[in-house]
Amino acid sequence: MTIRTFSGAMALCLTLAMLSSVPAAAQDTAQPAVRPAPSAQDVAIHAQATFVTQGVFDFRSPYEAANSLAPGQVKETFDATLYAGVRPWRGAELWVNPEIDQGFGLSNTLGAAGFPSAEAYKVGKSSPYVRLQRLFFRQRIDLGGESQDVAGVANQLAGSMTANRLVLTLGKLGVGDIFDTNRYAHDPRGDFLNWSVVDAGSFDYAADAWGYSYGVAAEWYQGPWTLRLGAFNLSKVPNGETLERDFSQYQLVAETEHRHSIAGHSGAVRVTLFRNRGNFSRFDDAVALAATTGRPVDPSLTRRRMTRLGGDINIEQEVTDILGLFARAGITDGAIEPYDFTDIDRTASLGGALKGKSWGRAADTLGFAAIINGISKAHERYLSAGGVGVLVGDGKLPHPGPEMIAEAYYDWQPVRGVDVTLDYQFIANPAYNRDRGPANVLAVRLHGAL
């Protein structure tokens, strides 16, 4: 597959970018009062297109297996999304997001727990295909306090709201649309690409292979505090393409957020907890059965009804008008297999974003992050015995170690609404394997929105 095959996709991406400068977003956030109040919208249509080509250089690879990252390859992904919204009555919004997807992640989105492109889904196809990624209803109930302007962006109609409010959302959406958000590290179409930077790597959020789920969430904003609660369907089998629809296997998630100001610069702290209930396997059970039968390790044979818990803390802080920092740390039950996200039992990340005002490019952004991901001893034994995870599994793991990642990107905005990003990632011990790597990954991203 050559890059020339996708010239039409790139042209569409750039055409969309040239038409408008409205950024894509999916948050119920206030618009700073430096602009005139937006006119209330009853109907809106937005769109985005993103093209990413990503390659990994040759690296040390003495052995490989089904879930290994292969050295010396280049892959590409493309997606184009339509965001159509209508306001049926006061405070209500109904949104639909059909999307065209195409392409593959490196090694078919396998080989690193902190996978280097969150634009690459777990299902890759060489020909474009259409999916309905989101279809959700949102009802906002104002509870008083200061009136705030709401910008009209993707999945959000322009208008106004009060500082204190209740927001109910239900339908098909991404858990990350509401939980574990961070203005500096949460959007692979606009900031970092690595999976364990845009979300806490240990946050095993409910999702199909494309990252979406059926569920319901409630948010209560009161002064500087927000409480969020949600219930979502897990996939029918771990890492599966098909979701449950009756909550027979489900996730409960809760988040507390506190917003603050330090020396006039805004920040926020979020604590997120999740509880997954479904058919899981303990790693040691799967290994023990394989040792008894002499067959390959297969967690599907030892799955039974159980609960997996986890949580993370998520911090963002504006330091100056051009510099913002973020940090995340998370942990989950490492004795039980992950279900829908990736193979990370504990994680920590730190980074920031610097606007280009100081070098005469105010619309450009330089981002930097460092991440360390780890797994439990039981998880190590499972991979060492030849077990395969959500994304990793080199067939053996004689010398385990933490997966350490550094990512840096430069987002260049040649004209308003057009973003061209150069991204570099260094991955030490990919898939927790000291025998393989380090991997150097380079990407170019083109993004446009209207």
N, C-alpha and C positions, 0 to 999 in steps of 0.2 A: 504494500500500500504506500503510495508516494504522497508527498505534500501537495503535488499538483492536483490530485483527486479532490482535494478539499478547497480549491480556489473559490468555488461558489460559496462555501460556508464562510470563508474569510471575508469575501465581499459583502455578504449579508451582515456579518458582524460590524464591519466598518460603516456600512450604509446606515444601520440603526444608530450607531454612535454619532454620526454626523447630523442626524435629524434633530436631536435634542440633547440637553445636558442634565436631565432629571436623573439622579442616582437611584438605583434599585435598592429597596429596603423593605422590611416586613415587621416594623416595630411601631407600637402606639406611643410615639415620643413627641415631646414638645419642640416647637420650632423657636429658636432664639428670637427675641423681639426687635432685632436689628432690621427686619424687613417688614413691609406692610403686611397687615393681617391677610391671610389667604382667603379667597372667596370660598364659601362652603360648596362642596361638590356633591352631586347626587349620582353621577355616573363618571367613570374614569377608565381609560385604557392605557396601559404602559407595556413596554416590551424590553427585553434584554437579549443580547447574544454574546457568547463568550467562546473563544477559541484558545486552547492551550496545546502547545507542542512541548514535550518534555523528553529529555534523554538522560541516560545514566552512562557514565564512562566505564571502561573496563576496570575491574577490581579483582582482588584475590578471591577465588571461588574453587576450592579443592573438591567440593562435592555439591550436588544440588538434588532437590526433590520437587514434588508437585507444587509446593507453595513457596518455592525459593525465588528471590529476586535474581534475574539473569543479568550478567554484565553486558555492556556494549549494545544498547538498544535505544530506539527513539519511537515514541508513540504520540498520538494526538487525540484530543477530545473536543467535541463541539456541542453546544446546547443553545437553543433559542426558546425563550419563554414569553408567553402572553399573559399579562395580568389584567383581567377584566373585572371591574367592581361596580356595584350598584348599592344605593342606600334606599331600602324599602320603607323605612320610617326613621324617626329621630333616634340617633345613637346607634343605629344598626347598619351593618355592612355585610354584603355577600360577595365573595371573591371566588373566581375560578382561574386556575393556572395550567392550561395545557402546555406541553413542552415537547420540543424535538430534541432528541439525543442521538449521539453517534460517537464512535471511537472507543479506544481502549486505554486503560491505565498501563503503566509499566508492568510487564509480566502478568497482564490481565488483572491488575489491581491486587497483586500478591507480593509478599516478600519482605515487608517491613510492617511492624505494628503501628508505628507512626508513619503511615503511608504518605509519600511525597505530593500527592495531588488529591485534594478533596473535591475537585471537579470530575474525578474519575469514579464512576459508580462500580458496584461489584458485578454488574452485568454489562459486558461490552459487546457492541455490534458494529460491523463495518459499514452497514447501510443505515441511514437515518430512520428513526422510528418515533412514533408519537405516543406519549403517555399523559394521563391526567394526574399531575403531581399533587396539586392542592385543589380542594373544593371545600370551603369552610364559611361559616357564619360567625360574625362577631357582634355582640351587643354591649355597648358602653352605657353605664348608668352613672350620671354625674351626681356626686355627693356633696358638692360645695367646695369652697376654697377659691384660690386665685384662678381666673380664667386664663387658659394657655392656648396659643395657636397650634394647629396641627398641620404639618406640611402634607401636600398631596404627592405621594410617592407610590411605588409599587406596593400593593396590598394595604393601602391606607388612603382613605379619602380626605381631602383637605377640609378644614373646618376649625372647630374649637372644642375644648373640653375643660373641665375643672380639675384642679390639682388632686382633689380627693375624688375617687371614682371606683367603680366596680366594672370589670371587663370580663365577659364570658365568651369563650371561643369553642366551637365544636365543629367537627367534620374531619376531613383529611388534610393534614398539615405536617410540618416537621416539628418534633419536640424542641429542636434548637431555635425555632422561630420565637419561642417564648422563654425557654429556660437556658441558663448558662450563656447568656449573651455577653458580649464585650465589644465596645466600640472600636477597639484597636486590633482585635484578633477574633474574628468570627465569620468573615465573609471571604470564601476562596475566590470569588469573582472580583474582589476589590482589595484584599489585603494578603494575608498569608495563605499558603497552599496546603501546608502539612496538616493531616488529620488531627494530630495531637496538639496543634496550636489553635485551630479554629474552634475546637471544643476540648474540654478536659478529656484526655485519653482514656481515663478510667470510667467515664460516664457512659455506661452501657445502655444508651437510650433506645427506646422501642422504635423499630424502623423496618421497612422492607429493604431489599437490596439497593434501592435508590435513595433511602434516607427519610421516608415518610411513613406516617401511621394514621390510623383512625383513632380519634380520642376527643377529650373534652378538657378544658383548662379554665380556671377562674383566677383572676388577679384583683387584689384589693390594694389600692393606692391610698395611703393616709399620711399626709405630711411627707417626711423624708423616707418613709418606710413603704415597702411593698411585700405582700405575702402572695405567693403563687402556689396553686395546687393543680395537679393534673392526673388523669388516668388515660392510658393508651394501650392499644393492642400490640402484643408482641407478634412476631412472625410465627407461622405454624410450626416450623422447625428452626433451630438456631441458624442464623445467617441466611434465612430463606427469602424467596421472592414473593411469597403469598402471606398476607396478614390474616390473623384471626379477626373476626368481626363481632364476636359475642363476649369478649373479655374472658374467655376460658383460660387464656394465658395473657397476662397483663403486666403493666408497669404502673406503679404509683410514684409520683414525683412531687416533691415539695421544695420550695425555694423562698428564702428570706433575703430581701435586698434593702440596704441602707444607703441612701445618697447623702453626700456631704460636700463641704467646700473647705479647702485648705488654702489660706492666703489668696482667696478669691478664685481659686481654680477647682473645678468640680471633680468629683470622684464617686466611686460606688464600690460597695463590698457585697458579694452575693454568696450565700451558702446553700448548696443544692444537695438534697438527699433523694435516693431512689430505692425502690423495692421492686424487684422482678419476681414474679411468681409463675412458674411453668414447669415444663419437663426438662430438667437439666441433668448433667452427669457430674459427679465428683471426679477429678482427674485421677486420683489414686484408685478409685473403683474401676475405671476403664483400663488402667495399667495392670491392675491385679487380674482382671478377667483375661486380658491378652496373655499374661504370663501363664495362666492356668490352661488355656485352650491352645496356646501356641499360634494363635491367629494374630493378624495386625491389630493394633490398638483402634478400637471403634467405640466412641462415646455413645453412639445411638443405642448400643446394647445395654447400657447401664443407666440410661436416663429414667428419672422418676420425678414425681412431684416434689418440688422444693423451692426455697426462697433464696435469692441472691441480693445482698444489700451493698450499698456504696454511697459515697458522697464526695463533694469537692468544695473548695473555696476559690472564689474568683474575684480578683481585684483589678480595678482600672483607676488611674489617677492622671489628670492633666497636671503637668509640672509647670509649663509655660504656655504661652499662646501657640507655640509651634511644636512642643514636645509632650507626648503622653506615654505613660508606662502601664504595663499590665503584668499580672502574675496569676497563675493557677496552680493548685495542688490537689490531688485526689487519690482516693484509695477505694478498693472494693474487695469482696471476698475472693481471694485467690485460690481457694480450694475447689471452687466450682467453675465450670466452663463459662466464658462470656457468651452472650446470646445474640445480640444484633449489631454491635459496633465493631470493636477490634480487640486484639489480644494484649490488653494492658491492665495490670492489677494495681499499679501505683504509678503516679506521674507527677512531675513538677515542671513548670515552664515559666520563663521570665523574658520580657522583651519590651519593645516600644516602637513608636512611630514618630518620625521627625518630618515636619513640613518643610518645603524647600524655600521658604521666604528668605532665609539668610543668604542663599546663593541666587536669588532673583527668580526662583521658580515656585511661587507661592502655592500653586495647585499640585505640585509634585509631592511625593511622599517616599521617604526612605524608612524601611522597616527592618527590624532585627529581632531575633528570638533564639533562645537556647532551651532545649527540652531534654529531660531524662525520663525514660520509661523503664519500668521494671515488672517482673513477674514473681510469683511465689515459688517456693521450693517444689511444691506439688505440681505447679505448672511446668517448671523446669524438668521434672521427672517425666511428665507426660510427653513433652517435646523430645526429650532424650530417647524415649522408647519408640519414637517414630510417629507420635500423634500429630494430627493436623489441626490447626486452629482456624479462626475466622480468616486471617490473612497470612499467618506464618506457619512454618513447618519445613525444616530442611532435611527431614528424614532421620536426623540424629542431632544431639546437642552435647558433645563431650566437654566443651569449654564455654559454659554460659556466662553472660555478662550483661550489664545494663545497655539498653539501646539509647545512644546519645546523639542528639540531632542539633545542628545549628542551621538557621535559615535567615537569609537576607534577601530583600527585594527592593527594587526601585521602580516606582510607579510614575511614569512620565505621561503628562497630559498635554499633548501637542496643541490641541484646541479643546475648548470646553465640551465635555461629553465624550471625548475619545481618550481611552486609557490603554497605554502600552506598558507592560510590566516585564522586567527581567528578574527572574527568581533563581537563587542558588541555594542548594541544601547539601550539607555534609552529614552523612549518616554513618556513625561508628557502631559496629556490632549489629548490623541489620538482623532483625528477627532474634535478637539476644544471643547472637552467635559470634564469638570471638574469632572463629576460624575463617569467617567470610568478611569481605569489605576491607577498609571503609569504602562507601559508595559516594561519589560526587554526582549530584543531580542538577541539571540546568534546564530551565523552562522559560518560554516566552508566552505571555498571555495577552490577548487582544480582547477588549471588553467595550461594549457600548450599550446605552440604555436610552429609552425615550418614554 
